[in-house]
């Protein structure tokens, strides 16, 4: 029997489908979840760590958020009508390479106080420029080109499913008495979707969560197809009611200590998160969202590019995160909480004629909290001298390497479970310090070592033949060639090397003329350079 047909024909009017959809997802994706953790002897991790995911919905213009001061002339020439004046860029302690949008004064202070990390040019090998598909890619961690073939689970959903085997039937229990994930939204998203159930609960007002009784308790289990569907309904309605009471009690038992900005929807959401954490919930993951980042038009005001729509968004993000972090500190909970911003994609290097920017590829990710490794990871984007309207920022770091770092360094997930959750192996990055998990031995914590990597092509520009020279500290080393759209078009090498310097000859690579980027990744280190293919 089709589950949706069963639901529409069996749910009493007193309950209503939206009430249930706002709790657990009705989407069932087939097989039961993996029991690898159980087979490997893994047990639930007793960490009380919390991750807060802040989605910048619509595609954030990373170049105007984190302004590349060391290549400022290239940045300015590419987007004269929207560029932030160099004198207005907020400077960051210890670096002259990058600064923040002038509206982000609170995050400037947070960075300078050692509680923020900027990860440059985060993206993936085949960027998708559709909002919907790119959001699914970031949520699932799967870049399979054909959407229908992409996994239907979320990266955090898989983590929670492996960490809390037997959910939802065996929960809440003494080890985990609270919701695994809470999303401040009207419906669950793919991020926390498991193989069958959503691993999270969606709320918009903690004092007005669900109060209904389970209407399916007295329904007889008659036919085999209906039994399966009815059991599903009983479970999700029972758990929704139980967790609703837990959330309401936690929220009502606590209050914020810090001040939050008014007329700031993101701040309102983060205030709820702070109260729930203060209320004692052991919930692992919270998600919040701020929209309106699809700035094709009027991103800035023509008379002053430091003002306008994007400036307002930057101000709201900065003020909301700052208020949340200060509140967490006043509550003496900062050892527990880590935050991270992300957007489904960045914007193009070159601006358009409408005082805006179009869908792009890689963009910065910001992490915040007491235990982030303060600094800027990576280099300013490489901007071609003759930048074209279609040119994108090539990725330096795969977004799944960021996920791997969070899982490994904040939630203490170990191999091979980490590879199972992220679908393959991704090198973790030095993002978190001072936590109980520690950093893996093969992570190089010095960003300067990336600058010391050798990567060059001779001649450059090239036509038919060229030689790529590169160095490696040893271990897995990847060199990819990326086109102007930000897509990987050729893998030059991907294998283990002994430490040293090597040459690879290129001949008749079959690529059309144009601007390309070479990306070198050696474990957690990376380097990107521009190369030009001549006719």
Secondary structure, DSSP 4 states (H G I P E B T S, - for coil): --HHHHHHHHS-TTT-HHHHHTSS-----SSPPP-HHHHTT--------EEEEEEETT---HHHHEEEGGGHHHHHHH-TTTPPPGGGSEE-TT-SSEEE-TT-HHHHHHHHTT-EEEEEEEE-TT----HHHHHHHHHH----SSGGGS-SS-HHHHHHHHHSTTTTTT-S-SS--S-SEEEESSS--GGGB-SSSBSEEEES-GGG------TTTT----SHHHHHHHHHHHHHHHHHHHHHHHHHHHHHT----S---SS-HHHHHHHHHHHHHHTT----EEEEEE-----SS-SSBTTBTTSSHHHHHHHHHHHHHHHHHHHHHHTT-TTTEEEEEE-S--B-SS--TTS---B-S-EEEEEESTTB--EEES------TT--TT--PPPSEEHHHHHHHHHHHTS---TTHHHHHHSS-----S-B-SSSS---TT----THHHHHS-EEEESSSBSSEEEEEEEESSEEEEEEEEETTS-EEEEEEEEEE-SEEEEEEEE---PPSEEEEEEEEETTEEEEEEEEE--
